[in-house]
Structure formats: structure tokens, C-alpha cells
Amino acid sequence: TLILDLTIINDLMLGDEEEVKNVRGTDTAKIGARMTRIIRVMRLVRILKLYKAIYEANQAKKKKVVRPLNPGDDEDDDWDDLDVQGPSQVNRESQVGKKLSELTTRRVICLVLTMMLLHKVVRIDTSQQFPTSAHYGADVVNEEFLRLQDDPNNETARLIYERSLLQYIYYHNWYTGSTGDTISSQYDSRLFWVGIVSSTQAQAEGKAANASLRSATVTSWAQNINSIESSSDTAWILGLGRLPESIQTDLGETWDAQCDTKSQNTRRIGVSLIPQVLSTWGVGYAVPCPENLRRVERKKYAPSLLFDEERYNAWHIAFYFDTRPFVYWESVYSLLITVYVCISLCAASLMFSNDANRLVLTPVENMIAKVETIRDNPLSAMKVADEEFKMEEMNRAKTRKLEANASMSKAVKDILLCNSKHSTPELMETVILEKTIIKLGSLLALGFGQAGAQIIEHNMHGVDSACVDAMIEGKRVECIIGAARIRDFSTATEVLQAKVMTFVNQIAEIVHGVVDEFHGYASKNNGDFFLMIWRKDVDMEAAKLSKLADMSMLAFTRILGAVHRSPILAAYRGHPGLQQRLGKNCRVNLSSGLHYGWAIEGAVGSEFKIDASYLSPNVSIAETVERATKIYGVSLLIAQSVVTICSPTVAAKCRLIDRVIITGSVTPMELYVIDLDYMSLTVEPPPKMQINWTSKQRFRVRQFLEAEKAMKWHEDAHMVKLFEENPEIAQMRFRYTLEFIHVFNMGYQNYSQGEWQIAQRLLTRTRTMLGVVDGPSMALLRFMETPYQYEAPDSWRGIRELGHAT
């Protein structure tokens, strides 16, 4: 559209001013000029869209720093004190939003521009209804000049012609319009060139010589004008003004200024009224010829009354007016109109798209953002749900605060708008869909877990098809595998029957909660069996892997203490059916085992049903280690693979109790135990105040647990310190003295080296040294007694064949 601003193109659109059709009617030229202005408006709209794109790009680079919420603080109760931060405000615009915004903007622009074009084209131009003085005066002057041409020697005819021409010049005096005198400055009263226009040079020179004014007539006319304006007569409405003496002199001489057109097809000979710069008279730019001004800055008037086209093309008298002031103000007004149109376009576009953005696009973009978050990290769905709940609570608090501060004006507004006081806004389908996506993502994260994250991620990235491909190839990972089992579960199932689900879930809440706090994942729940995973990242450093092993060992230690101190689980000790089957001292108990190795992470099943899990011989080894807790009479056994990678300080808390070969392992492994006497624990007293577990309370607890979980990876957080400072662990380990550990170690060394007679004496001592039976001592004595009678076989290498530990 910049091409239209070029003078050559603009002149072509306006047409040739010397053609008779442009003298008699200028509709085409006016329509072309209006189209030019409209196209400029479109160009400015494009500039506005470019500014919008730059603005959005700059906004996307800005990072909003949001103060992290500490769930443990009291400030968490004050939802209304927090600013509501919309989810992903700076996210990129969706494709739907872009398309709808572009279509809306286009249609609004086309609508407004069509209205502008039709308004300009269809309306009647008042300048075409009535001829102006320039038109009428040109016909009068031309008529008198024709009479003079019929009788060139007639003095009366010449005088009448000269006075008519001078009247025309003074009536449209350029200098009167420049000084702003009265009414004349408000119209086309800026004549700057008068002369003869002809198709031939000879005819132009001849007609110009006849049309020239005499000096005496010019001087007499000027004196007459001066005397009239200097008199006290104020009857003159229109002030004709004066001409500079140099211009009067030029008028009184023969017209000889040659001002041909650029095409050289038309000859012009005449006189200019502003041929030179006259600062005192307001002439700052000399215009000796019409071509010195642009096409839009000049306007030609020629005789049109009773004038045939052939005669017009041969020769005619022409008057050129200076329209620069009008072009200037027209440009100013055009700019103002353009600004107004741009503002109107923007306002209309915003008004048209506001409802669509509020009701459709914003919810859709929020849904897209949440789906992308779940797609990138399926396990983050729970955090998305927590953030959404926080937003809901803050919005409710803000609404309550606004309602509390409502003034009388709101009551009046409700009455005028017939708003019901008890009306509740209905939820939009988009809001319902958004919340459904969050819930589905949370259920996916809960159902599939860490093992199924890859399945969710794989299927959600494949947007080219709606087909679900659950049977994807497994992935090999390095991980710490934890196995936990509920003791006497079959008996509990028979006794509790329908309530067994509640029973298992109460235990699972403790197990899963503690494992998650120590950065583990609950993988599989199978009745009485729980499989937990501490997954090693691909680029995890050795120090972090050691800390991960420490956390897995501390997690199972904490689980044992939490199960035996829970007042909810302690209530089952008094259950009559369980007491009848298990004895009066029955209690809920767990046995656990830990092992480190590789596993295949993926989906197990078919197209009809899948389970996300881990398959590996190491999983079987972990289960076997857990089953071995019954052989050794302990609650927690740890394989050598875990003790090897954990920190030395935590490894020092473990007691080596045997070296065995387990089915699934080709090499012998050492078994360790963390000595824990859960019988020394007392049940935690119930809370003094009954907690109402609302959604808000659960959210706060989850936020608190997330903060506690994040602290575990901090450099200042040492697992051995948490191990030693925990009162439950200290109470469970209080019975195990240093003397007992030394005697047992001596007994185990003799057992390992084949000195079973000495080992029998030492282990028999440690079996009852604690006041209770030590399970590992009892297991080793039982193994040496039957069938070996405390005599090591010749093939003994300090390794025991444990098998599946059934």
C-alpha cells in the first residue's frame, strides 16, 4: 500500500487535470482518493497487529515471580490476602484463539471499511450541487474574453474583460486568504496562476497576448480597491484585500511565463501571483508554474458553460488555485479519522471477542495448558489439582470479601437489573470439562503411578490419532525395590470380611504417605502386598543415589513405627474375632525387604486390561528378602545391594545376619537387619480436637507434606541425623546394646568361618541377652542344629541356600 503514496501513482489515480472530463466531473478522482485513504487505514491496522505480536512476545519473556506458599504457616488460612494469579497467564496463545481472533479482526475491519467506503461513495457531495464562484467567475471571464476576441479593437469590450478578470483575481486573492481576512480565507480563494492552456504553442502565445492586462487598468483597479477598503463604509462583507506591487506590475505586463505540462502535450502561458518568496506577504515557497505544486495541492478551474470539447482542447483560459491549506487540514483530519477508526476497530474487535475469550477461549487454553502439563509429567496431575483448588478457594474468599464490602449502590443495581439475591450462577460446560480433565489426570496418576507415566506420556504425545496404544515397549531402569507385606492377612480377611478394604486402605495410607515423603513411588497394591520403588534417574550422581538409598531405609523404619503407634490400627488389637484367631496379644504388623537392581518399567497385560508395574528377577529377590523376615524373626531385612550404595553412617545402623543365595540371584548376597523392637512403642494418643477433613484441610496437609518432601533433598538434610533424632526409632532401638552387637558379630564370624561350636555358644547367649528372643540368633542356631548338629559340613563356605524363603 505504500506504492499509492508515490506522486506518480497518485497522479494516475487522480487523472489528468487538463482533460475536459475532469473539469466537468471529478467523481472518479474523488473515489480514487477515498480508496487511498481507506487503504492507508488498512495499513495502520496491520501496524497495530504487528505491535500486538511484539507486545505478546515481550510479555512471554517476562517471568512472574510468585511467592512460594508454605502450607505450615498460619498465613495459609488467609485466602483473601493472596492475589489471584491466573493459571499460565503468560502462556502462548492457542491455535483456536489465534484463528478466532484473526477472523474476528478481519470481519470487523471489512465491516468498518465497507461502511466507510459506502458512506463516502453513496452520499451526495454538496460541492457538486451548486457551482462555486470559481466556476461561475471562469465562465464570466471567458464570455467577456470571447467578446473581446470578436472585436479586438473595441475599448469598451477590453475594459469590461480586464475588470472581469481583475474582479476574479481579487475575489480569489491569494494574499487575502493567506492573511486570514474574514470570509475569503474560508473558501477556494487562493488563486495563484492564470493563463491560456492550448494544444499548440502558436495559439497559446496569441491568446495569451490578447488576454494580458494593461498596466493602467491594473493600477486603477488597485487604487479603487484601496479607496473602498480605507473608507468608513462597512457595508462590504467580503474583504478583497490587496496585491503586492510586484505582482501588480507582473499583471500589467504581457503574459509570457511558459508552464507546459510534464508530458509536453499541453502548453501553458500565463502569469503567476506567487512567483517569488515574499515573507512579509506570507509567501514562503515560490510557485512560478502549476507544476511546482503536487497534483493534490492545486486545483484547476476552466470555463464549462456552453463550451464544446473540441474548442476546449484547442484553447481555453484556465485558473489554478492553491489548495495546500486544505490538503494540510485534510491530512490532519484524515489522521484523526484514522486514529479514531483504529481505536474503533480495536474496541469493536475486543468487544466482539471478549465474550468468546471469556466463555470459550480462556477455558480452552487453560485446558490445553493442563493437558500439556500432564502430558509432559503425568505424575504432576495432583499438583495441578491442588493449584486449581487453591485458585477456587482464593476466588471464593475474594468474592466473600467483596460481598461484605458491598455498598448501597449494589443493592440499587440489583433492584434495577432484577437480580435475585439467592441466585447462584450456573457452571459453564467449559468449566465442568476443565475440572473433569484435572480429575481424570489425577486418577491416571493414582492408577498408573510411576510405572505408567511412560504409557500416559506416550499416548498423550501422539495427537495424530485417537487410538490408545497401551502396549508400549518397556524401559529398563535402575531402582531400589521395596516389598512390604501385612502379617496374618488371610486371617484378617476372614474375620473382617467387608471391612477388610478399610483395613488395607488404613495401612496403605501410612505406607504410601511415608514412601512418598522420602521420594519413593507406590507401584503395586495386591491385597496384603505393597511394592515400592525408589527410581534412579539416568544422570543421578553417586551422592544422590546414596542419599536415595538412605531415604528408602529410613522410610521403612518410619513405616514400622507409624503402624504400631497409629491409634486407628491399634483399635484392631481389641477386635474379638482377631483375638480369638490370633491370641490376645494380636496386633497389626508389617514385614519389609529392600533390594537394589534393574527392572523393566512398563505395561503388563493385554488390550483388554493392563497393569503398570516392574518386572525383573530383582523384584522377585526383593519379595524373597521380605519373606525371609519370617525365617529370621525380624520386621525389616535389607539386601547387600542397598547397604553397599547407602552412606557409611546409615550402613553402620545395620547388622549383618547372614550370607545367602536367593533364587533369581547368581551371586551370594549378605542380609542385613535394622534392629527395631516395635513392642516397646506406645500407641499415639488420639488428637484432642476432632479434625474435620474438608477439601481445604486435605489441601493444606498435602501442601505441608510437599514442603517436607522437598526438604529431604536439601544439602543440609542428612538422613542419619533424621534417623537418630526420631523418637520412635530411638525407642525401638533402645533395647539393642553395644555389647549385644559385639557378641552377635563374634558369633556370626564363627558361624561364617565354620566354627559352629563356638558360634553356638555365642549365639545362644545373644538369643536371650535382650530380654526377648533375638530372631537372627534363633534362625542361625536352628540352621546349625538341624540337620548338622552344630558341625559345619565340608562344603561349607559361609553361604546358606535360602531359595524362595518359603
N, C-alpha and C positions, 0 to 999 in steps of 0.2 A: 504493500500500500504506500510505501514511501515514494514509489515512482510517480504517483499522482501529484506529489508536491513539486516535481520538476516543472520549470516555467514552460518548456516546450510542450510537454504533455498537457499541462493546464490550459495553454492557449488553444491546443487542438480540441479540447473538450468544450471550451467556451465558443469556439468558432471564429471566423474572420469578421472583424467589425466593419469592414468595407463592403460586405455583401448586403444587398438590399433586404434579404430575408431577416438578417439580424437587426436591421433598422426597424422593420415593420413588426417583428415579433421575436421575443427573446426567451421563449419557453424552454427550448432545448438547452440553451446555455444555462438557464437557471436550474433546470433539473440536474444537469451535469455538476454544477457547483454544489447542489444539495447532496448528491450522491457522494461527492468528495468528502464533505463534512461527515456524512454517516460512516463512511469507510474509516475515517480518522477515529471516530468513536469506537469502532470495532478494534482498531489498533490499540487504543488505550485499554480496552478490555483485556486484550492479550497481555499487555504490560502488567495489568493487575493480576492476571493468572500467574505470570512469571514471578511477581512479587510474593504471591501466596506460596508458590513452590519453594522459593528461597527461605521464606519465613518458617515453613514447616520443616525444612532441612535443618535450619538453625535450632529450632525447638527440639528436634530429635537428638541433637548433640548434647543438650543440657541434661545433666543428671540431677534428679531431685534427691536431696539428702533427707531421709526420713529418720527421725529419732527412733532407735530400736525400743520396742516395748518390753519392759521387764515384768513378767507376769507376777512375780512375787511382791512387787511394790504395791503400796496402798493406792497409788495413783491409778492403778488399773481399774478401780471402781468408778472413776470419774470419766465415763464415756463421753460426756458432753464437753469435756475440756480439750478433747483431741479434735484436730481438724480432719474433716473427712477427705481423705485422699482417694480419688477415684482409681480403680484398678487400671494400671497400664495406660495412663493418660498420654504419655509421650510415644506410645507405640505407633508403628506405621499404619497408615490408613488402609483399610481393607479394599479389595478389588471391587466388591459390591458398592462400597462407599464412594470410591473414585468414579465408577461408572455412573452411579445415580447423581452424584454432584456435577459431573460433566454434562450429562443430559439435561439436568435442571437448568444449569447455567446457559447452555446453548439455547434452550427453548425460551428462556426469559429474554436473552439477548435478541433472538429472532423476533419475538413478540414486540419488544420495545422498539427495535429498529424498523419493523414493519409499520408500527403506529406512527413513528416519526416520518417515515417516507411518505406514507399515505396522507398524513396531515399536511406535509409541505406541498405535495403534488396536487391533491384534490382541492384544497382551499383556493379561493379567488384572491388574486393579488390586486390590491387596491390601486397600485400604480398602473395597472393595465385597464382600469375602468375609466379614468379621466386623464386626458393629456396634460402634461406639466407645462410650465411657462417656457421651458427649454424647447419642447416640441412646438408649441404654438408660436414662439418667437422665431424659430428657424423657418417656419412657413411664411411668416410675415416678412422677414428679411429677404427670403428667396423671392417672394412675389414682387417686392419693390426692386430687387436686382434684375428680375426679368423685364420689368417695365423700363428700367434704365437700359437694358440691352436692346430693347426695341427702338429707343431714341437716345443714343449715347450723348448727344449734344444738348439734351433738354436739361437746363439748370435746375428746374424745379424737381424733376424726377431724381436727379442725382442728390439734391439736398434731402429729399424725402428718404431715399435709400440710406444715405450716410447717417441721418438722425435715427432711422430704424435700427441700423447696425450698432450705433453708439448706445442707444437705449438698451439693446440686448446685452451689450458688453457691460454696461454699468449696472443693469438689473441683476446680472450674474457676476458681479465684480469679485474677482478672486481675493482682492485685498480686503474687501468688506467682510467676506467670510472668514478670513484668517484672523482679523481683529475681533471677531465675535460680536459685531454690531447687530443688535435687535434680531429681527426675524430672518434676515437674509442668511445668517450663519446656520440656519436650521434646515436648509434645503440644498438642492444642487446649484448653489450659487458660487461655483468656483471655476469659472471659465478660464482656461489657461492658453488655448490656441484656437485661432480662427483662420480659415483659408479655403482654398479651392482644392478639391480632390478630383483627379481626372485620370483617364486611362492613357493619355498621351501627354508628352512634355509640352508641345506647342500649344495645345488647347489649355493646359494648366497655366502656362505663362500668360497667355492672352486674357483669360478670365481673371487671373489674379491682378493684372494691371488695371482692368476695368473696376474690379471690386475694391481696390485700395482707396483709403480715405484721404481727404485733403487735410493739410495741416491746419488751415484756418477753421474748418468745421470742428475738428477735434478740440482746438483751443477755445472756440466759442462755446462748445458744449460743456467743457470743463468749468469755464467761468460761470456759466448758468447754474450748474450743479452747486458750485461753491457758494454763490449768492443765495440760493434757496436754502441750503443747509445752515448758512450763517445767519439767516433771518430769524425773527422771533416766532415765525409761523410754525406751529407744532402739529399741523394737520397731517404731515407726512407720517404714515405708519411704517413704511419701509425706507430705511436709510440706504441710499445708493453708494455712499462713500466716495473716495477719491482714488485716482490713479497716480502713481509716481510720475514725475515729469519725464523721466527717461522713457517710460512706457508710452506716455502721450506722444513723445517725439517719434517712437517707432510706429505708432498707429498712423501718424500723419505722413509717413513715407510709403514708398511703393513696396508692396509685399514681395519679398524676394527670398525668403527663407525656404530652402529646399529640404523637405522632410519626407522622402519617399519611404514606402513600406520595406520591410526586410526582404520580401520576395521580389522587389523591384517591378512588380506588375502594376502598381498603382503609384501615381505621382501626387505629391502634396506640395503646395506652395502657399505660404501664408505668413502670419506673424504670431509670435509667442508673447504672452503677457507676463511670463516669468522667465525671461531668457538668461538672467544672471542672478547671482546671490545678492539679496538686499536685506540685510539683517534687521534694519530699522523697520522694514515693512513686513517682516515675518517670512521672508524667502530664504530658507536655509539650504535649499537644493535647487539648482537651476534646471529648468526643463525647456530647452530651446525647441524640441520636437516631441510629438506624441510618443515616439518610440523610446524616449528616455524614461518613460514610466512603464511598469508592467501592465499586462493586459487587464488585470483586475483592478488596477489603480487609476484607470482612465475610463471615460465613458463618452461615446460619440453620439451627437445629435445632428440629424440632417433633415432637410425638407422631406415630407412624406405626403403632403396634401396635393392631390391632382398631379401626381408625378409618376410617369411610366418608368419601367425598369430599364429600358434602353437608354432613355435620356439620363437616368440616374447613373448608369455605368459609364456614360460618356463624360459627364462632369456634373458636379454639384458642389454647393457651398457646405462646409462642414464646421461644426463647433465641438471642441474637445474639452471635457470637464475633468477637473482633478477630484478623484474620489478617495484619495488617501485617508482623510479623516474618517470617512465612513468605513473603509476597509479596516482601519485600526480598531474602531469601536466594534465593528462586526466580528473581528478576531477575538477581541476581549469577551464579547458576549458569547461567541462560539465556545471559547474556553470554559466560560462559566456554565454554559449549557452542557458541555462535555463532562465537566466535573459533576454537575447535577445528574446527568444521565448515568455516569459511572456509579455514583452513590445510590441512585435509584436501582440500578442493576444489582449492585451488591446487596442492598436492603431487600429487594424482591427475591433474589436468589436465596438469601438467608431465611426469609420468611417462608418461601416455598419448601426449602429443605429442612427447616428446623424441626417440623413435626416428624418427618421421615427419619432424621437423625436421632431424635429423642425416642421415638417409638420402635424403630426398626434397626437403623444402622448401629447406634451405640450398643444396644444389647447384642446384636450380631457380632460386632467387633469384640465385645467382652467375651462372648462365647468362643470366638476364634482364638483369642489370647489364652483362654483357659485350656482349650483343646491343644494348642501348641505347647503350653506348659506341661500338660500331662503327656503329650507325645514325646517331648524331649526327656522328661523324667517322670515316668508313670508313678513312682512312689511319692511324688510331691503332691498328689491329689489331696491328701489330708491337709497339707498346709494351705492349699488353695481354699479348701472348705473353711478352715479356720480364719483365713483372711476375709472371706466373704461374710462369715458370721460376725467378725469384728466390724465390718462395714455396716451390716444391718443394725447392730447394737448402737453404733455411733449415730446412725441416721435416726434411730428411734429416740435416742437421748436428745439430739438436736431438735427433733420435732416437738418433744415434750417441753423443751426449754422455750421454743417459740410460742407454743400454745399458752405456757404460763405467763409469758410477757405480752400476750395479745391485748390490744387496746380496744377502745370503743369503736374505732374505725373498722375493725374486723367484724364486729357484731353487726354494724350497719351494712357492711359489704355482704355478709351472709344473708341479711334480710332482703337486700335489693336483688341479689342473684338467686334467691330462693334456695340457698344451700342448707341441707339438713344437718343438724348438729350431730346426729348419730350415724350419719352416712359414712361408710368405710369404702375407700377406693378398691375397686376390683383389680386383682392381679392380671397383668397382661400375659398373653401366651408366651411372649418372648422371655419374660421374667421366669415363668414356670419352666420353660425349656432350659434357660441358663442354670437354674438351680438343679434341674434334673441331670444336666451334664456333670455338674460338680458331684452330685451324689453317685452317679454311675462311675465317675473316675475314682471316687473314694472306695466304692465297692470293688472295683477292679484291683485297686492297690491292696485292699484287705484280702481279696480272694486269691490273687495270683502271687502276691508277695515279691520278694527279691528275685526268686527263680523265674517268675512270669513276667518280669519287667521287660525282658528282651522280646517276648511274644507281643506284648502290648505295643511296644515301640515299633516293632517291625510292621505290624498291621496298620498302625495309625500313620506311618510314613508312606504307605502305599495308597495314595489317594487316587490313583488312576482306575481303581476298581473297588466295588463294594464287597467283593468276595473276601471272606476271612480265611487266612492261611495260618491255622494254629500249629500245624505240624512242621515247625521250622527246625533247622539243624541245631543241635545242642552246642553249647560253648564250654570249653574247658576252663575251669577257674581253680585257683589255689585258695583254700579256705580252712578255717578251724571249724570242725564239726562237733556240735554238742548234742548229746542224746539224754533225754530225761524221761523217767517212767514213774507213773503213780503206783505205789506199792498196794497190793491186795485189791486191785481194781475190779477183778471179776466178782469178788465178794461184795464190794460196794455197789456194783451194778445190780446184783441180785436183790440186795436189801433196799437200795434207794429207788430202783426202777425208774419212774418218770422223772424223778428229781435228780437223776444222775447227770443230766445235761447241765443243770445249775451247778452241781458239784464240780464237774470238769471245767466249766467256764470260770468258776471262782479261782481254781488253781491256775488256769491259763492266764487270767488277768495278772496274777503275780509273776508268773514265768515270763510272759511276753513283755510285761512292763519293765522288769529288771533287765532283760536281754536288750530291749530297745534303748534303755538308758545307757548301756555300755556298748552301743553301736553294733549290736547284733541284729539278726533278722530271724523272725519265726518262719520256718519253711513249711513244716507239715505237722498237722494235728491228726492223730489216729487213735482216738479213744484215750488209752492210758499213756500214749507215747507222744513226745514232743521232739521235733528235730529243729535245732537252731544252727544258724550259720553266721560266722564272722568272716566276711569275704575280704580277700586281699586284692587291692587294686593292682593294675598292671605295673604302674610306676611307683608303687609304695616303697618307701625306704625301709631299711632294716630296722631302724629305731622305731618307726611307726608300727611295723609288724610285731616287734617285741612288745610294744605297748598294747596292741590289739590282743595279743595272747594274754597279757596281764589282765585286761578287761574281761576276757572270757572266763578266766579262772575266778576273778573276783565276782563276776556275775552269778556263777553257780553257787558260790559261797553265800552271797546275799540272798539268793532264792531259797536256799535251805533255811536260813534264819527267818526269812519273811513267812514261809509256810508254817513254821512251828510257832511263830508269835502272833499269827493272824487270829483275832477273836472270832472271825466268821468261820474259819476252818476248825478252830478249837471247839466249836459247838458240836461237831460231829463226834467228839470223844464221848459225849453223853448219849449218843443215839442208842436206844435199846437193841435194835437189830444188829448194829455193828458190834456192840459189846457182847452180844450173845455169840456171834460168829468169830470174833477176833479177840475176845477177852476184855476185861475191864480196863486194861491199860492201852486200848487201841487208840491210834491217832493217825492223822493224815501225814504221809511221808513220801518223799521223792528220792529216787536214786538217779545219779547222773554220771556221764562219762564224756571225756573230751579227747579229741584226736585231730591231728593236722595232716592234710594231704590234698590231693587233687580230686575234683569231682566234675561231672558233666552237668551243666545247668541247662534246663530246657523243659519241654513239654513231654509228658508221658501219657499215652492213651491213644485215642483214635479220633476220627472226625465226629464221633458221637459224644465223646466225653474225654476231657484231658485234665491232668493234674500237673501243675508246675512244681517240679521237685529237682532233687540232686541224685544222680546215680553214679555210684563208684564203689569199688571194694573198700575204700576208706570209710564210706558211710556204714557199711556192714561192720567194719572194725570198730567204729565208734559205738555201734549198738552192742557189739560183743563186750567192749570195755564197760559199758553200762551194766550189762547182765552180770559181769564179774563182780559187781559190788555185793551181790548176794554171797558169792564164794568167800570174799574177804571181809564181809560183815561191816562195810563202810557205806557212806552215802555218796561219796564223790571219788571217782578214780580218774586219773589224768595220765594219758599216754606219754611216752618218752618224746614223741614228736612235738608235743606242745611245750613240755618243760625245756626242751632244747632251744626253742626260739624265744621264750619269755625272758624277762630281765633276771639277772642273778639274784636280786633281792627277793623277788617273788618266788623264784625257784627254791630259795632257801626255806620257804614255808612248807615245802612239800617233803614227804617221807617216802623213800624208795622201799617198796614192799615185795617186789618180785620181778623176775625176768622171764617172759613167757613168749610162746609162739601162738599167734591167733590166726585162725582160718581167714585167708584173704591177704595175709602179710607174709612175704617170703623171708623176711629177716626177723630175728627176735627183737622184742621191744621191752623196755622197762616200764613197770607200772608204778605210779606214784599216788599218794593219797594226801589230801589236806585234812589233817586231824581236826574233826569237828564233832563235839558232843552236843547234839540238839536236845538231849534230855535235860540239860542244865538251863534251857531257856524257859522263861515265864511268858505267859500269854499277855500280849499288849492290852492294857485296859481300854474299853470302848471309849469313844470321844464323849466329852461331857455334853456337847451340843450336837443334836442330830442334824447332819448336813443335808440340805435339800439339793439333790443332784439335778439342778436345772442345766439347760444348754449353756448358760453363761458360766456356771460353776465348772462344768466339764471343759469348757474352752480355757478357763483360767488355769486349770490343772494341767492341761496339755501344753499351754504356753510355759508354765513353770518347769515341766519335765523337759521341754525342748531346751530351755536355758541351762538346766542341769546337765543335759546330754552334751550340749556344745562345750561346756566347761571341761569335759573329760579329755578333749584333745589339746587343751591349753598346755603350754610348756611347763607351767608351774604345777600342773596336776600330776601327781605321782601315785600310781596305783598301790604301791606298797604302803604309802602313807595313809591312803584311804582304808587299806586292809587293817593296818594296825590301830587306827583311830576309831574304827567302827565298834561300838559297844557290844553288839550282838556277836560279832566274830570273836572279840576278846573273851566274852563269857563262854563261848563254845570251846575255845582253845585253852581255857584256864586249867583244865584237868591235866593236860599233857605237859609234863615237866621236862626239863633238860636231861635229868637222869634217865628218865624213861626212853628218851630219844637215843641216848648214847648206848644204853643196854640193848635196845632193839637193833641198832645199827651193827653192834658186835654180833648179835645173834644172826642177823641176816648175812653178814660176811661169812660166818662159819657155814651157814646153810648154802651159800653160793659156792663156796670152795669145797664142799663135800664133807666137812667136819660136822656131821649131823648130830653126833652125841653131844658135842659142846653146844651146838645150836639149840638142841632140845632143852638143855639146862637153862640157857639164857632166855629163850622164847617162853618157856614155862613161867619164868619169873615175870616177864613183861605182860603175860596174859592177864594176870590179876593185879599188877602193880598199880593200876589206876583206880582200883575200887570197883571197876566194871570190867567185863571181858573185852580185851582188845581183839578185834576181828582179824586183822592181818596176822597177829601172832598165832591165833587159833587156827587159821587157814593153813599156815606153813606147818604147824605141828600135825595137823590132820593129814596133810600130804605126805610128810615123812613117816608117819606111823603106818598108814595103810597104802600099799601093801609092803612097804620097805622096812618097817620096824626100826626106823631111825638109822638105817645103814644105806649110805649113798651107793647106787649101782655103779658098775664100772664105766657105763656110758654117760654118766652124769657130767654135764658141762655148765652147770649153773643155770640151765634153761628148762623151763617147765612147759609141757604141751598143754595149752589151755583149750584149744579147739574153739567151739562156738560158745563156751562157758554156759552151757545149758544146765 
